[in-house]
Amino acid sequence: MHSFKDTSGRDWQIAVNVNTVKRVRDQVQGFDLLKVVEDKNTIGRLTDDPFTLVAVLYAARQPQADATGVTPEAFGEAMGSGDVLEAAATALLEDLADFFPPHKRGPMKAATAKLREIQAQAAAMATAKIQSPEIMAAAIDRKS
């Protein structure tokens, strides 16, 4: 079981099991946690689309949300930080990997690791491009 804290300081326990997968499938139209291993678009939707991620997380944790009186709107508000979203996505993907049998768990963990590597490389490339002399010169020229 993995967990993350929202911006209100609440601790959310991620426990992917058959009921979790069913709740997500029933509540988040067109999204199936079981396809994360086979369909690269599914994992991309979780990591690139905060609306899908929050909907999936809320469906996954609906029993906890109901027990604590957290509405979908309040949950969404409390997910309003990039750090929280990243921690939540990581917790979800790690627990989802643990849910799969070993022959799917390995590929899932490899895909998650590769995704993190690609994201880090993309961030480094974007930072390098922004800091390049050409961008700096263009910015100075615009000010003149």
C-alpha positions as CSV (number, residue, x, y, z in Angstrom):
1,M,0.0,0.0,0.0
2,H,1.3,3.4,-1.0
3,S,0.1,6.9,0.1
4,F,0.3,10.6,-0.6
5,K,-0.7,13.8,1.2
6,D,-3.0,16.4,-0.4
7,T,-2.5,20.1,0.1
8,S,-4.8,20.0,3.1
9,G,-2.4,17.5,4.8
10,R,-4.8,14.6,4.5
11,D,-3.1,11.2,4.0
12,W,-4.6,9.1,1.2
13,Q,-3.9,5.4,1.2
14,I,-3.7,3.9,-2.3
15,A,-4.7,0.2,-2.3
16,V,-5.3,-1.1,-5.8
17,N,-7.4,-4.3,-5.7
18,V,-10.2,-5.7,-7.8
19,N,-12.8,-3.4,-6.2
20,T,-10.6,-0.3,-6.9
21,V,-10.2,-1.3,-10.6
22,K,-13.9,-1.9,-10.9
23,R,-14.8,1.5,-9.3
24,V,-12.4,3.3,-11.6
25,R,-13.8,1.5,-14.6
26,D,-17.3,2.3,-13.6
27,Q,-16.8,6.0,-12.6
28,V,-14.1,7.3,-15.1
29,Q,-15.5,6.9,-18.5
30,G,-13.1,5.3,-21.0
31,F,-10.5,4.5,-18.4
32,D,-9.3,1.0,-17.4
33,L,-6.4,0.6,-14.9
34,L,-5.8,-2.9,-16.3
35,K,-4.8,-1.4,-19.6
36,V,-1.9,0.6,-18.2
37,V,0.6,-2.2,-19.1
38,E,-0.7,-2.8,-22.7
39,D,-1.7,0.7,-23.8
40,K,0.9,3.5,-23.6
41,N,-1.9,6.1,-23.9
42,T,-3.4,4.9,-20.6
43,I,-0.3,5.6,-18.5
44,G,0.2,8.9,-20.4
45,R,-3.4,10.0,-19.5
46,L,-2.5,9.4,-15.8
47,T,0.7,11.4,-15.9
48,D,-0.1,14.1,-18.5
49,D,-3.8,14.8,-17.8
50,P,-4.4,16.1,-14.2
51,F,-8.2,15.9,-14.7
52,T,-8.0,12.2,-15.5
53,L,-5.6,11.6,-12.7
54,V,-7.8,13.3,-10.1
55,A,-10.9,11.5,-11.3
56,V,-9.1,8.1,-11.2
57,L,-7.7,8.9,-7.7
58,Y,-11.1,10.0,-6.4
59,A,-12.7,6.8,-7.7
60,A,-9.9,4.7,-6.3
61,R,-10.3,6.3,-2.9
62,Q,-14.0,7.0,-2.8
63,P,-14.6,4.8,0.3
64,Q,-12.0,6.8,2.2
65,A,-13.4,10.1,0.8
66,D,-17.0,9.1,1.8
67,A,-15.9,8.1,5.3
68,T,-14.2,11.5,5.8
69,G,-16.8,13.6,4.1
70,V,-14.6,14.7,1.3
71,T,-16.6,15.6,-1.8
72,P,-15.2,15.2,-5.4
73,E,-14.9,19.0,-5.5
74,A,-13.0,19.2,-2.2
75,F,-10.7,16.4,-3.3
76,G,-10.0,18.2,-6.6
77,E,-9.2,21.4,-4.7
78,A,-6.8,19.6,-2.4
79,M,-5.0,18.1,-5.4
80,G,-4.1,21.6,-6.6
81,S,-0.3,21.4,-6.6
82,G,2.2,19.8,-9.0
83,D,4.0,18.2,-6.1
84,V,0.8,16.6,-4.8
85,L,-0.2,15.4,-8.3
86,E,3.2,13.8,-8.9
87,A,3.3,12.1,-5.5
88,A,-0.3,10.8,-6.1
89,A,0.5,9.5,-9.6
90,T,3.6,7.8,-8.3
91,A,1.7,6.2,-5.4
92,L,-1.0,5.0,-7.8
93,L,1.4,3.6,-10.4
94,E,3.5,1.9,-7.7
95,D,0.5,0.3,-6.1
96,L,-1.0,-0.7,-9.4
97,A,2.3,-2.4,-10.4
98,D,2.1,-4.4,-7.1
99,F,-1.5,-5.4,-8.0
100,F,-0.4,-7.2,-11.2
101,P,0.9,-10.8,-11.2
102,P,4.7,-11.1,-11.6
103,H,4.7,-11.5,-15.4
104,K,3.0,-8.1,-15.8
105,R,4.5,-6.4,-12.7
106,G,8.0,-6.4,-14.2
107,P,6.9,-4.6,-17.4
108,M,4.7,-2.2,-15.4
109,K,7.6,-1.2,-13.2
110,A,9.9,-0.9,-16.2
111,A,7.4,1.3,-18.0
112,T,7.0,3.5,-14.9
113,A,10.8,3.9,-14.6
114,K,11.2,4.6,-18.3
115,L,8.4,7.2,-18.0
116,R,10.2,9.0,-15.1
117,E,13.5,8.9,-17.1
118,I,11.8,10.4,-20.2
119,Q,10.1,13.1,-18.1
120,A,13.5,14.1,-16.5
121,Q,15.2,14.2,-19.9
122,A,12.4,16.4,-21.3
123,A,12.6,18.8,-18.4
124,A,16.4,19.0,-18.7
125,M,16.1,19.7,-22.5
126,A,13.5,22.4,-21.9
127,T,15.6,24.0,-19.3
128,A,18.7,23.9,-21.5
129,K,16.7,25.4,-24.4
130,I,15.4,28.2,-22.3
131,Q,18.9,29.0,-21.0
132,S,20.5,28.8,-24.5
133,P,22.3,31.9,-25.8
134,E,19.9,32.1,-28.7
135,I,16.8,32.4,-26.5
136,M,18.6,35.0,-24.3
137,A,19.6,37.0,-27.3
138,A,16.1,36.9,-28.7
139,A,14.7,38.1,-25.4
140,I,17.1,41.0,-25.2
141,D,16.3,41.9,-28.8
142,R,12.6,42.1,-28.0
143,K,13.3,44.5,-25.1
144,S,15.3,46.8,-27.3
